[in-house]
Amino acid sequence: MTNPAAIRVNGQDEPLAVATLADLLAGRGVTEATRGVAVALNGAVVPRRRWPDTALTPGDFLDIVRPIQGG
């Protein structure tokens, strides 16, 4: 990570512009009511009910996963 005030989301560096996981997800159109989304912060799954109070800090790694259909 080249920017010290950045986080890594799904393998891509981006500036840390929000305070909580819920804020970051809302910017991507994902809310607690959105089904089929799982989030891991620094390798640990974050339960949906914890999204609003999960603070993000520079250097965090996020994986946002949605199932895709295919065969």
PQR file of N, CA, C, O and H, with PARSE charges and radii, in Angstrom:
ATOM      1  N   MET A   1       0.835  -1.163   0.000 -0.4000 1.5000
ATOM      2  CA  MET A   1       0.000   0.000   0.000 -0.0000 2.0000
ATOM      3  C   MET A   1       0.885   1.234   0.000  0.5500 1.7000
ATOM      4  O   MET A   1       1.721   1.399   0.888 -0.5500 1.4000
ATOM      5  N   THR A   2       0.714   2.078  -0.962 -0.4000 1.5000
ATOM      6  CA  THR A   2       1.571   3.250  -1.077 -0.0000 2.0000
ATOM      7  C   THR A   2       1.028   4.454  -0.316  0.5500 1.7000
ATOM      8  O   THR A   2       1.815   5.285   0.136 -0.5500 1.4000
ATOM      9  H   THR A   2       0.035   1.943  -1.684  0.4000 1.0000
ATOM     10  N   ASN A   3      -0.264   4.575  -0.161 -0.4000 1.5000
ATOM     11  CA  ASN A   3      -0.878   5.682   0.562 -0.0000 2.0000
ATOM     12  C   ASN A   3      -1.133   5.242   2.000  0.5500 1.7000
ATOM     13  O   ASN A   3      -1.905   4.308   2.222 -0.5500 1.4000
ATOM     14  H   ASN A   3      -0.903   3.900  -0.528  0.4000 1.0000
ATOM     15  N   PRO A   4      -0.503   5.891   2.987 -0.5600 1.5000
ATOM     16  CA  PRO A   4      -0.676   5.457   4.371  0.2800 2.0000
ATOM     17  C   PRO A   4      -2.094   5.655   4.895  0.5500 1.7000
ATOM     18  O   PRO A   4      -2.462   5.039   5.895 -0.5500 1.4000
ATOM     19  N   ALA A   5      -2.896   6.491   4.252 -0.4000 1.5000
ATOM     20  CA  ALA A   5      -4.280   6.706   4.671 -0.0000 2.0000
ATOM     21  C   ALA A   5      -5.233   5.931   3.767  0.5500 1.7000
ATOM     22  O   ALA A   5      -6.344   6.385   3.491 -0.5500 1.4000
ATOM     23  H   ALA A   5      -2.596   6.991   3.440  0.4000 1.0000
ATOM     24  N   ALA A   6      -4.797   4.769   3.310 -0.4000 1.5000
ATOM     25  CA  ALA A   6      -5.601   3.961   2.395 -0.0000 2.0000
ATOM     26  C   ALA A   6      -5.968   2.636   3.044  0.5500 1.7000
ATOM     27  O   ALA A   6      -5.361   2.203   4.024 -0.5500 1.4000
ATOM     28  H   ALA A   6      -3.895   4.400   3.534  0.4000 1.0000
ATOM     29  N   ILE A   7      -6.978   2.012   2.464 -0.4000 1.5000
ATOM     30  CA  ILE A   7      -7.337   0.652   2.818 -0.0000 2.0000
ATOM     31  C   ILE A   7      -7.337  -0.156   1.529  0.5500 1.7000
ATOM     32  O   ILE A   7      -7.343   0.408   0.435 -0.5500 1.4000
ATOM     33  H   ILE A   7      -7.471   2.364   1.668  0.4000 1.0000
ATOM     34  N   ARG A   8      -7.330  -1.450   1.660 -0.4000 1.5000
ATOM     35  CA  ARG A   8      -7.369  -2.319   0.486 -0.0000 2.0000
ATOM     36  C   ARG A   8      -8.724  -3.010   0.462  0.5500 1.7000
ATOM     37  O   ARG A   8      -9.093  -3.711   1.404 -0.5500 1.4000
ATOM     38  H   ARG A   8      -7.326  -1.908   2.549  0.4000 1.0000
ATOM     39  N   VAL A   9      -9.460  -2.803  -0.625 -0.4000 1.5000
ATOM     40  CA  VAL A   9     -10.788  -3.386  -0.784 -0.0000 2.0000
ATOM     41  C   VAL A   9     -10.756  -4.321  -1.978  0.5500 1.7000
ATOM     42  O   VAL A   9     -10.523  -3.894  -3.109 -0.5500 1.4000
ATOM     43  H   VAL A   9      -9.160  -2.234  -1.390  0.4000 1.0000
ATOM     44  N   ASN A  10     -10.991  -5.592  -1.721 -0.4000 1.5000
ATOM     45  CA  ASN A  10     -10.963  -6.615  -2.773 -0.0000 2.0000
ATOM     46  C   ASN A  10      -9.694  -6.514  -3.611  0.5500 1.7000
ATOM     47  O   ASN A  10      -9.734  -6.623  -4.837 -0.5500 1.4000
ATOM     48  H   ASN A  10     -11.181  -5.939  -0.803  0.4000 1.0000
ATOM     49  N   GLY A  11      -8.571  -6.305  -2.935 -0.4000 1.5000
ATOM     50  CA  GLY A  11      -7.279  -6.296  -3.605 -0.0000 2.0000
ATOM     51  C   GLY A  11      -6.870  -4.975  -4.223  0.5500 1.7000
ATOM     52  O   GLY A  11      -5.793  -4.882  -4.811 -0.5500 1.4000
ATOM     53  H   GLY A  11      -8.539  -6.217  -1.940  0.4000 1.0000
ATOM     54  N   GLN A  12      -7.706  -3.946  -4.103 -0.4000 1.5000
ATOM     55  CA  GLN A  12      -7.406  -2.639  -4.691 -0.0000 2.0000
ATOM     56  C   GLN A  12      -7.250  -1.593  -3.592  0.5500 1.7000
ATOM     57  O   GLN A  12      -8.089  -1.498  -2.697 -0.5500 1.4000
ATOM     58  H   GLN A  12      -8.581  -4.022  -3.625  0.4000 1.0000
ATOM     59  N   ASP A  13      -6.176  -0.811  -3.661 -0.4000 1.5000
ATOM     60  CA  ASP A  13      -5.997   0.285  -2.709 -0.0000 2.0000
ATOM     61  C   ASP A  13      -6.971   1.405  -3.024  0.5500 1.7000
ATOM     62  O   ASP A  13      -7.212   1.730  -4.187 -0.5500 1.4000
ATOM     63  H   ASP A  13      -5.494  -0.889  -4.389  0.4000 1.0000
ATOM     64  N   GLU A  14      -7.527   1.987  -1.976 -0.4000 1.5000
ATOM     65  CA  GLU A  14      -8.359   3.172  -2.155 -0.0000 2.0000
ATOM     66  C   GLU A  14      -8.259   4.041  -0.916  0.5500 1.7000
ATOM     67  O   GLU A  14      -7.983   3.542   0.175 -0.5500 1.4000
ATOM     68  H   GLU A  14      -7.332   1.723  -1.031  0.4000 1.0000
ATOM     69  N   PRO A  15      -8.483   5.345  -1.076 -0.5600 1.5000
ATOM     70  CA  PRO A  15      -8.364   6.245   0.065  0.2800 2.0000
ATOM     71  C   PRO A  15      -9.404   5.908   1.124  0.5500 1.7000
ATOM     72  O   PRO A  15     -10.522   5.499   0.809 -0.5500 1.4000
ATOM     73  N   LEU A  16      -9.026   6.083   2.358 -0.4000 1.5000
ATOM     74  CA  LEU A  16      -9.955   5.865   3.463 -0.0000 2.0000
ATOM     75  C   LEU A  16     -10.743   7.154   3.660  0.5500 1.7000
ATOM     76  O   LEU A  16     -10.256   8.101   4.277 -0.5500 1.4000
ATOM     77  H   LEU A  16      -8.118   6.416   2.613  0.4000 1.0000
ATOM     78  N   ALA A  17     -11.957   7.182   3.133 -0.4000 1.5000
ATOM     79  CA  ALA A  17     -12.757   8.410   3.137 -0.0000 2.0000
ATOM     80  C   ALA A  17     -13.970   8.327   4.052  0.5500 1.7000
ATOM     81  O   ALA A  17     -14.735   9.287   4.144 -0.5500 1.4000
ATOM     82  H   ALA A  17     -12.352   6.412   2.632  0.4000 1.0000
ATOM     83  N   VAL A  18     -14.162   7.202   4.729 -0.4000 1.5000
ATOM     84  CA  VAL A  18     -15.306   7.017   5.629 -0.0000 2.0000
ATOM     85  C   VAL A  18     -14.817   6.453   6.955  0.5500 1.7000
ATOM     86  O   VAL A  18     -13.692   5.964   7.053 -0.5500 1.4000
ATOM     87  H   VAL A  18     -13.541   6.422   4.655  0.4000 1.0000
ATOM     88  N   ALA A  19     -15.666   6.523   7.973 -0.4000 1.5000
ATOM     89  CA  ALA A  19     -15.254   6.095   9.309 -0.0000 2.0000
ATOM     90  C   ALA A  19     -15.606   4.646   9.623  0.5500 1.7000
ATOM     91  O   ALA A  19     -14.874   3.971  10.347 -0.5500 1.4000
ATOM     92  H   ALA A  19     -16.580   6.920   7.893  0.4000 1.0000
ATOM     93  N   THR A  20     -16.728   4.163   9.079 -0.4000 1.5000
ATOM     94  CA  THR A  20     -17.183   2.826   9.461 -0.0000 2.0000
ATOM     95  C   THR A  20     -17.378   1.925   8.246  0.5500 1.7000
ATOM     96  O   THR A  20     -17.470   2.383   7.107 -0.5500 1.4000
ATOM     97  H   THR A  20     -17.323   4.712   8.492  0.4000 1.0000
ATOM     98  N   LEU A  21     -17.437   0.651   8.528 -0.4000 1.5000
ATOM     99  CA  LEU A  21     -17.695  -0.338   7.489 -0.0000 2.0000
ATOM    100  C   LEU A  21     -19.058  -0.087   6.845  0.5500 1.7000
ATOM    101  O   LEU A  21     -19.191  -0.188   5.626 -0.5500 1.4000
ATOM    102  H   LEU A  21     -17.362   0.278   9.453  0.4000 1.0000
ATOM    103  N   ALA A  22     -20.067   0.238   7.648 -0.4000 1.5000
ATOM    104  CA  ALA A  22     -21.400   0.509   7.100 -0.0000 2.0000
ATOM    105  C   ALA A  22     -21.362   1.682   6.124  0.5500 1.7000
ATOM    106  O   ALA A  22     -22.028   1.645   5.090 -0.5500 1.4000
ATOM    107  H   ALA A  22     -19.959   0.320   8.638  0.4000 1.0000
ATOM    108  N   ASP A  23     -20.591   2.724   6.442 -0.4000 1.5000
ATOM    109  CA  ASP A  23     -20.479   3.879   5.545 -0.0000 2.0000
ATOM    110  C   ASP A  23     -19.843   3.477   4.215  0.5500 1.7000
ATOM    111  O   ASP A  23     -20.307   3.886   3.150 -0.5500 1.4000
ATOM    112  H   ASP A  23     -20.050   2.754   7.283  0.4000 1.0000
ATOM    113  N   LEU A  24     -18.791   2.683   4.282 -0.4000 1.5000
ATOM    114  CA  LEU A  24     -18.117   2.243   3.059 -0.0000 2.0000
ATOM    115  C   LEU A  24     -19.062   1.407   2.200  0.5500 1.7000
ATOM    116  O   LEU A  24     -19.139   1.597   0.986 -0.5500 1.4000
ATOM    117  H   LEU A  24     -18.414   2.351   5.147  0.4000 1.0000
ATOM    118  N   LEU A  25     -19.774   0.488   2.833 -0.4000 1.5000
ATOM    119  CA  LEU A  25     -20.692  -0.369   2.091 -0.0000 2.0000
ATOM    120  C   LEU A  25     -21.854   0.427   1.508  0.5500 1.7000
ATOM    121  O   LEU A  25     -22.283   0.161   0.385 -0.5500 1.4000
ATOM    122  H   LEU A  25     -19.711   0.334   3.819  0.4000 1.0000
ATOM    123  N   ALA A  26     -22.364   1.398   2.255 -0.4000 1.5000
ATOM    124  CA  ALA A  26     -23.467   2.228   1.759 -0.0000 2.0000
ATOM    125  C   ALA A  26     -23.056   2.960   0.487  0.5500 1.7000
ATOM    126  O   ALA A  26     -23.872   3.146  -0.415 -0.5500 1.4000
ATOM    127  H   ALA A  26     -22.015   1.614   3.167  0.4000 1.0000
ATOM    128  N   GLY A  27     -21.807   3.373   0.414 -0.4000 1.5000
ATOM    129  CA  GLY A  27     -21.296   4.023  -0.785 -0.0000 2.0000
ATOM    130  C   GLY A  27     -21.257   3.097  -1.988  0.5500 1.7000
ATOM    131  O   GLY A  27     -21.120   3.545  -3.126 -0.5500 1.4000
ATOM    132  H   GLY A  27     -21.144   3.222   1.147  0.4000 1.0000
ATOM    133  N   ARG A  28     -21.377   1.815  -1.728 -0.4000 1.5000
ATOM    134  CA  ARG A  28     -21.415   0.808  -2.798 -0.0000 2.0000
ATOM    135  C   ARG A  28     -22.822   0.241  -2.981  0.5500 1.7000
ATOM    136  O   ARG A  28     -23.013  -0.746  -3.692 -0.5500 1.4000
ATOM    137  H   ARG A  28     -21.488   1.451  -0.803  0.4000 1.0000
ATOM    138  N   GLY A  29     -23.804   0.871  -2.336 -0.4000 1.5000
ATOM    139  CA  GLY A  29     -25.183   0.423  -2.471 -0.0000 2.0000
ATOM    140  C   GLY A  29     -25.528  -0.791  -1.635  0.5500 1.7000
ATOM    141  O   GLY A  29     -26.519  -1.467  -1.910 -0.5500 1.4000
ATOM    142  H   GLY A  29     -23.649   1.672  -1.759  0.4000 1.0000
ATOM    143  N   VAL A  30     -24.727  -1.081  -0.612 -0.4000 1.5000
ATOM    144  CA  VAL A  30     -24.958  -2.238   0.248 -0.0000 2.0000
ATOM    145  C   VAL A  30     -25.371  -1.748   1.630  0.5500 1.7000
ATOM    146  O   VAL A  30     -24.676  -0.931   2.236 -0.5500 1.4000
ATOM    147  H   VAL A  30     -23.923  -0.531  -0.388  0.4000 1.0000
ATOM    148  N   THR A  31     -26.508  -2.249   2.131 -0.4000 1.5000
ATOM    149  CA  THR A  31     -26.965  -1.925   3.479 -0.0000 2.0000
ATOM    150  C   THR A  31     -27.102  -3.216   4.279  0.5500 1.7000
ATOM    151  O   THR A  31     -26.893  -4.309   3.753 -0.5500 1.4000
ATOM    152  H   THR A  31     -27.072  -2.912   1.639  0.4000 1.0000
ATOM    153  N   GLU A  32     -27.454  -3.077   5.552 -0.4000 1.5000
ATOM    154  CA  GLU A  32     -27.668  -4.272   6.372 -0.0000 2.0000
ATOM    155  C   GLU A  32     -28.802  -5.129   5.824  0.5500 1.7000
ATOM    156  O   GLU A  32     -28.852  -6.331   6.086 -0.5500 1.4000
ATOM    157  H   GLU A  32     -27.624  -2.189   5.979  0.4000 1.0000
ATOM    158  N   ALA A  33     -29.707  -4.528   5.070 -0.4000 1.5000
ATOM    159  CA  ALA A  33     -30.834  -5.261   4.498 -0.0000 2.0000
ATOM    160  C   ALA A  33     -30.471  -5.980   3.197  0.5500 1.7000
ATOM    161  O   ALA A  33     -31.224  -6.839   2.740 -0.5500 1.4000
ATOM    162  H   ALA A  33     -29.667  -3.552   4.857  0.4000 1.0000
ATOM    163  N   THR A  34     -29.336  -5.643   2.601 -0.4000 1.5000
ATOM    164  CA  THR A  34     -28.908  -6.279   1.355 -0.0000 2.0000
ATOM    165  C   THR A  34     -28.554  -7.734   1.633  0.5500 1.7000
ATOM    166  O   THR A  34     -27.739  -8.030   2.506 -0.5500 1.4000
ATOM    167  H   THR A  34     -28.724  -4.945   2.972  0.4000 1.0000
ATOM    168  N   ARG A  35     -29.168  -8.623   0.892 -0.4000 1.5000
ATOM    169  CA  ARG A  35     -28.907 -10.053   1.095 -0.0000 2.0000
ATOM    170  C   ARG A  35     -27.779 -10.525   0.178  0.5500 1.7000
ATOM    171  O   ARG A  35     -27.528  -9.937  -0.874 -0.5500 1.4000
ATOM    172  H   ARG A  35     -29.831  -8.382   0.182  0.4000 1.0000
ATOM    173  N   GLY A  36     -27.112 -11.585   0.593 -0.4000 1.5000
ATOM    174  CA  GLY A  36     -26.104 -12.199  -0.251 -0.0000 2.0000
ATOM    175  C   GLY A  36     -24.764 -11.498  -0.268  0.5500 1.7000
ATOM    176  O   GLY A  36     -24.027 -11.602  -1.249 -0.5500 1.4000
ATOM    177  H   GLY A  36     -27.316 -12.062   1.448  0.4000 1.0000
ATOM    178  N   VAL A  37     -24.429 -10.779   0.808 -0.4000 1.5000
ATOM    179  CA  VAL A  37     -23.143 -10.090   0.890 -0.0000 2.0000
ATOM    180  C   VAL A  37     -22.449 -10.524   2.176  0.5500 1.7000
ATOM    181  O   VAL A  37     -23.057 -10.543   3.246 -0.5500 1.4000
ATOM    182  H   VAL A  37     -25.028 -10.695   1.604  0.4000 1.0000
ATOM    183  N   ALA A  38     -21.185 -10.867   2.060 -0.4000 1.5000
ATOM    184  CA  ALA A  38     -20.368 -11.177   3.233 -0.0000 2.0000
ATOM    185  C   ALA A  38     -19.144 -10.272   3.203  0.5500 1.7000
ATOM    186  O   ALA A  38     -18.622  -9.947   2.136 -0.5500 1.4000
ATOM    187  H   ALA A  38     -20.691 -10.851   1.191  0.4000 1.0000
ATOM    188  N   VAL A  39     -18.692  -9.869   4.390 -0.4000 1.5000
ATOM    189  CA  VAL A  39     -17.559  -8.958   4.488 -0.0000 2.0000
ATOM    190  C   VAL A  39     -16.560  -9.504   5.498  0.5500 1.7000
ATOM    191  O   VAL A  39     -16.928  -9.915   6.599 -0.5500 1.4000
ATOM    192  H   VAL A  39     -19.115 -10.133   5.256  0.4000 1.0000
ATOM    193  N   ALA A  40     -15.288  -9.502   5.104 -0.4000 1.5000
ATOM    194  CA  ALA A  40     -14.205  -9.863   6.020 -0.0000 2.0000
ATOM    195  C   ALA A  40     -13.290  -8.658   6.174  0.5500 1.7000
ATOM    196  O   ALA A  40     -12.916  -8.023   5.187 -0.5500 1.4000
ATOM    197  H   ALA A  40     -14.989  -9.169   4.210  0.4000 1.0000
ATOM    198  N   LEU A  41     -12.934  -8.350   7.403 -0.4000 1.5000
ATOM    199  CA  LEU A  41     -12.018  -7.263   7.717 -0.0000 2.0000
ATOM    200  C   LEU A  41     -10.762  -7.878   8.302  0.5500 1.7000
ATOM    201  O   LEU A  41     -10.796  -8.504   9.362 -0.5500 1.4000
ATOM    202  H   LEU A  41     -13.237  -8.866   8.204  0.4000 1.0000
ATOM    203  N   ASN A  42      -9.656  -7.695   7.604 -0.4000 1.5000
ATOM    204  CA  ASN A  42      -8.371  -8.254   8.032 -0.0000 2.0000
ATOM    205  C   ASN A  42      -8.466  -9.758   8.292  0.5500 1.7000
ATOM    206  O   ASN A  42      -7.872 -10.280   9.236 -0.5500 1.4000
ATOM    207  H   ASN A  42      -9.628  -7.187   6.743  0.4000 1.0000
ATOM    208  N   GLY A  43      -9.228 -10.442   7.431 -0.4000 1.5000
ATOM    209  CA  GLY A  43      -9.318 -11.894   7.483 -0.0000 2.0000
ATOM    210  C   GLY A  43     -10.399 -12.453   8.383  0.5500 1.7000
ATOM    211  O   GLY A  43     -10.575 -13.670   8.431 -0.5500 1.4000
ATOM    212  H   GLY A  43      -9.711 -10.018   6.665  0.4000 1.0000
ATOM    213  N   ALA A  44     -11.130 -11.612   9.100 -0.4000 1.5000
ATOM    214  CA  ALA A  44     -12.189 -12.080   9.996 -0.0000 2.0000
ATOM    215  C   ALA A  44     -13.545 -11.596   9.487  0.5500 1.7000
ATOM    216  O   ALA A  44     -13.720 -10.414   9.190 -0.5500 1.4000
ATOM    217  H   ALA A  44     -10.986 -10.623   9.061  0.4000 1.0000
ATOM    218  N   VAL A  45     -14.498 -12.515   9.391 -0.4000 1.5000
ATOM    219  CA  VAL A  45     -15.835 -12.153   8.935 -0.0000 2.0000
ATOM    220  C   VAL A  45     -16.476 -11.207   9.950  0.5500 1.7000
ATOM    221  O   VAL A  45     -16.406 -11.428  11.159 -0.5500 1.4000
ATOM    222  H   VAL A  45     -14.356 -13.475   9.632  0.4000 1.0000
ATOM    223  N   VAL A  46     -17.101 -10.147   9.430 -0.4000 1.5000
ATOM    224  CA  VAL A  46     -17.787  -9.172  10.286 -0.0000 2.0000
ATOM    225  C   VAL A  46     -19.288  -9.427  10.174  0.5500 1.7000
ATOM    226  O   VAL A  46     -19.858  -9.278   9.092 -0.5500 1.4000
ATOM    227  H   VAL A  46     -17.157  -9.967   8.448  0.4000 1.0000
ATOM    228  N   PRO A  47     -19.938  -9.810  11.279 -0.5600 1.5000
ATOM    229  CA  PRO A  47     -21.389 -10.014  11.219  0.2800 2.0000
ATOM    230  C   PRO A  47     -22.105  -8.728  10.819  0.5500 1.7000
ATOM    231  O   PRO A  47     -21.691  -7.631  11.197 -0.5500 1.4000
ATOM    232  N   ARG A  48     -23.143  -8.869  10.079 -0.4000 1.5000
ATOM    233  CA  ARG A  48     -23.924  -7.753   9.563 -0.0000 2.0000
ATOM    234  C   ARG A  48     -24.315  -6.760  10.662  0.5500 1.7000
ATOM    235  O   ARG A  48     -24.248  -5.548  10.454 -0.5500 1.4000
ATOM    236  H   ARG A  48     -23.479  -9.760   9.773  0.4000 1.0000
ATOM    237  N   ARG A  49     -24.714  -7.256  11.805 -0.4000 1.5000
ATOM    238  CA  ARG A  49     -25.158  -6.375  12.895 -0.0000 2.0000
ATOM    239  C   ARG A  49     -24.023  -5.508  13.439  0.5500 1.7000
ATOM    240  O   ARG A  49     -24.273  -4.528  14.141 -0.5500 1.4000
ATOM    241  H   ARG A  49     -24.769  -8.240  11.975  0.4000 1.0000
ATOM    242  N   ARG A  50     -22.767  -5.868  13.116 -0.4000 1.5000
ATOM    243  CA  ARG A  50     -21.606  -5.106  13.586 -0.0000 2.0000
ATOM    244  C   ARG A  50     -21.108  -4.093  12.563  0.5500 1.7000
ATOM    245  O   ARG A  50     -20.217  -3.303  12.878 -0.5500 1.4000
ATOM    246  H   ARG A  50     -22.564  -6.665  12.546  0.4000 1.0000
ATOM    247  N   TRP A  51     -21.649  -4.090  11.356 -0.4000 1.5000
ATOM    248  CA  TRP A  51     -21.188  -3.160  10.319 -0.0000 2.0000
ATOM    249  C   TRP A  51     -21.224  -1.706  10.776  0.5500 1.7000
ATOM    250  O   TRP A  51     -20.255  -0.982  10.547 -0.5500 1.4000
ATOM    251  H   TRP A  51     -22.372  -4.731  11.100  0.4000 1.0000
ATOM    252  N   PRO A  52     -22.319  -1.241  11.425 -0.5600 1.5000
ATOM    253  CA  PRO A  52     -22.369   0.182  11.792  0.2800 2.0000
ATOM    254  C   PRO A  52     -21.305   0.606  12.804  0.5500 1.7000
ATOM    255  O   PRO A  52     -20.863   1.754  12.772 -0.5500 1.4000
ATOM    256  N   ASP A  53     -20.884  -0.287  13.698 -0.4000 1.5000
ATOM    257  CA  ASP A  53     -19.902   0.120  14.704 -0.0000 2.0000
ATOM    258  C   ASP A  53     -18.512  -0.455  14.465  0.5500 1.7000
ATOM    259  O   ASP A  53     -17.676  -0.456  15.368 -0.5500 1.4000
ATOM    260  H   ASP A  53     -21.243  -1.220  13.724  0.4000 1.0000
ATOM    261  N   THR A  54     -18.263  -0.939  13.264 -0.4000 1.5000
ATOM    262  CA  THR A  54     -16.925  -1.420  12.928 -0.0000 2.0000
ATOM    263  C   THR A  54     -16.144  -0.285  12.275  0.5500 1.7000
ATOM    264  O   THR A  54     -16.404   0.103  11.136 -0.5500 1.4000
ATOM    265  H   THR A  54     -18.942  -0.938  12.530  0.4000 1.0000
ATOM    266  N   ALA A  55     -15.180   0.234  13.029 -0.4000 1.5000
ATOM    267  CA  ALA A  55     -14.357   1.351  12.540 -0.0000 2.0000
ATOM    268  C   ALA A  55     -13.328   0.838  11.542  0.5500 1.7000
ATOM    269  O   ALA A  55     -12.804  -0.267  11.680 -0.5500 1.4000
ATOM    270  H   ALA A  55     -14.969  -0.081  13.954  0.4000 1.0000
ATOM    271  N   LEU A  56     -13.051   1.649  10.548 -0.4000 1.5000
ATOM    272  CA  LEU A  56     -12.003   1.351   9.575 -0.0000 2.0000
ATOM    273  C   LEU A  56     -10.787   2.202   9.900  0.5500 1.7000
ATOM    274  O   LEU A  56     -10.913   3.361  10.294 -0.5500 1.4000
ATOM    275  H   LEU A  56     -13.477   2.547  10.435  0.4000 1.0000
ATOM    276  N   THR A  57      -9.611   1.617   9.731 -0.4000 1.5000
ATOM    277  CA  THR A  57      -8.374   2.350   9.983 -0.0000 2.0000
ATOM    278  C   THR A  57      -7.428   2.153   8.806  0.5500 1.7000
ATOM    279  O   THR A  57      -7.515   1.146   8.103 -0.5500 1.4000
ATOM    280  H   THR A  57      -9.508   0.675   9.410  0.4000 1.0000
ATOM    281  N   PRO A  58      -6.527   3.103   8.586 -0.5600 1.5000
ATOM    282  CA  PRO A  58      -5.574   2.958   7.486  0.2800 2.0000
ATOM    283  C   PRO A  58      -4.841   1.617   7.575  0.5500 1.7000
ATOM    284  O   PRO A  58      -4.443   1.172   8.651 -0.5500 1.4000
ATOM    285  N   GLY A  59      -4.679   0.996   6.420 -0.4000 1.5000
ATOM    286  CA  GLY A  59      -3.984  -0.282   6.349 -0.0000 2.0000
ATOM    287  C   GLY A  59      -4.896  -1.492   6.442  0.5500 1.7000
ATOM    288  O   GLY A  59      -4.438  -2.621   6.265 -0.5500 1.4000
ATOM    289  H   GLY A  59      -5.003   1.357   5.545  0.4000 1.0000
ATOM    290  N   ASP A  60      -6.196  -1.278   6.719 -0.4000 1.5000
ATOM    291  CA  ASP A  60      -7.126  -2.400   6.788 -0.0000 2.0000
ATOM    292  C   ASP A  60      -7.265  -3.069   5.429  0.5500 1.7000
ATOM    293  O   ASP A  60      -7.094  -2.443   4.383 -0.5500 1.4000
ATOM    294  H   ASP A  60      -6.568  -0.361   6.863  0.4000 1.0000
ATOM    295  N   PHE A  61      -7.579  -4.362   5.476 -0.4000 1.5000
ATOM    296  CA  PHE A  61      -7.856  -5.150   4.282 -0.0000 2.0000
ATOM    297  C   PHE A  61      -9.301  -5.614   4.357  0.5500 1.7000
ATOM    298  O   PHE A  61      -9.705  -6.239   5.338 -0.5500 1.4000
ATOM    299  H   PHE A  61      -7.718  -4.871   6.326  0.4000 1.0000
ATOM    300  N   LEU A  62     -10.076  -5.311   3.329 -0.4000 1.5000
ATOM    301  CA  LEU A  62     -11.479  -5.710   3.268 -0.0000 2.0000
ATOM    302  C   LEU A  62     -11.711  -6.623   2.083  0.5500 1.7000
ATOM    303  O   LEU A  62     -11.189  -6.399   0.991 -0.5500 1.4000
ATOM    304  H   LEU A  62      -9.748  -4.803   2.533  0.4000 1.0000
ATOM    305  N   ASP A  63     -12.498  -7.648   2.314 -0.4000 1.5000
ATOM    306  CA  ASP A  63     -12.983  -8.491   1.229 -0.0000 2.0000
ATOM    307  C   ASP A  63     -14.497  -8.423   1.273  0.5500 1.7000
ATOM    308  O   ASP A  63     -15.113  -8.780   2.277 -0.5500 1.4000
ATOM    309  H   ASP A  63     -12.922  -7.831   3.201  0.4000 1.0000
ATOM    310  N   ILE A  64     -15.095  -7.967   0.187 -0.4000 1.5000
ATOM    311  CA  ILE A  64     -16.546  -7.902   0.060 -0.0000 2.0000
ATOM    312  C   ILE A  64     -16.928  -8.953  -0.969  0.5500 1.7000
ATOM    313  O   ILE A  64     -16.496  -8.898  -2.120 -0.5500 1.4000
ATOM    314  H   ILE A  64     -14.594  -7.678  -0.629  0.4000 1.0000
ATOM    315  N   VAL A  65     -17.744  -9.913  -0.541 -0.4000 1.5000
ATOM    316  CA  VAL A  65     -18.039 -11.066  -1.387 -0.0000 2.0000
ATOM    317  C   VAL A  65     -19.536 -11.145  -1.650  0.5500 1.7000
ATOM    318  O   VAL A  65     -20.359 -11.042  -0.741 -0.5500 1.4000
ATOM    319  H   VAL A  65     -18.095  -9.958   0.394  0.4000 1.0000
ATOM    320  N   ARG A  66     -19.860 -11.333  -2.926 -0.4000 1.5000
ATOM    321  CA  ARG A  66     -21.235 -11.577  -3.357 -0.0000 2.0000
ATOM    322  C   ARG A  66     -21.216 -12.829  -4.218  0.5500 1.7000
ATOM    323  O   ARG A  66     -20.349 -12.977  -5.079 -0.5500 1.4000
ATOM    324  H   ARG A  66     -19.191 -11.416  -3.665  0.4000 1.0000
ATOM    325  N   PRO A  67     -22.158 -13.728  -3.996 -0.5600 1.5000
ATOM    326  CA  PRO A  67     -22.196 -14.912  -4.857  0.2800 2.0000
ATOM    327  C   PRO A  67     -22.590 -14.520  -6.278  0.5500 1.7000
ATOM    328  O   PRO A  67     -23.371 -13.593  -6.492 -0.5500 1.4000
ATOM    329  N   ILE A  68     -22.035 -15.244  -7.233 -0.4000 1.5000
ATOM    330  CA  ILE A  68     -22.423 -15.024  -8.622 -0.0000 2.0000
ATOM    331  C   ILE A  68     -22.995 -16.322  -9.171  0.5500 1.7000
ATOM    332  O   ILE A  68     -22.630 -17.416  -8.740 -0.5500 1.4000
ATOM    333  H   ILE A  68     -21.401 -15.997  -7.058  0.4000 1.0000
ATOM    334  N   GLN A  69     -23.877 -16.178 -10.106 -0.4000 1.5000
ATOM    335  CA  GLN A  69     -24.517 -17.328 -10.697 -0.0000 2.0000
ATOM    336  C   GLN A  69     -23.702 -17.806 -11.889  0.5500 1.7000
ATOM    337  O   GLN A  69     -23.124 -17.004 -12.623 -0.5500 1.4000
ATOM    338  H   GLN A  69     -24.174 -15.290 -10.456  0.4000 1.0000
ATOM    339  N   GLY A  70     -23.665 -19.059 -12.064 -0.4000 1.5000
ATOM    340  CA  GLY A  70     -22.943 -19.598 -13.208 -0.0000 2.0000
ATOM    341  C   GLY A  70     -22.882 -21.105 -13.120  0.5500 1.7000
ATOM    342  O   GLY A  70     -23.418 -21.714 -12.194 -0.5500 1.4000
ATOM    343  H   GLY A  70     -24.135 -19.710 -11.468  0.4000 1.0000
ATOM    344  N   GLY A  71     -22.240 -21.680 -14.068 -0.4000 1.5000
ATOM    345  CA  GLY A  71     -22.221 -23.127 -14.017 -0.0000 2.0000
ATOM    346  C   GLY A  71     -21.102 -23.723 -14.770  0.5500 1.7000
ATOM    347  O   GLY A  71     -20.966 -24.946 -14.811 -0.5500 1.4000
ATOM    348  H   GLY A  71     -21.804 -21.186 -14.820  0.4000 1.0000
TER
END
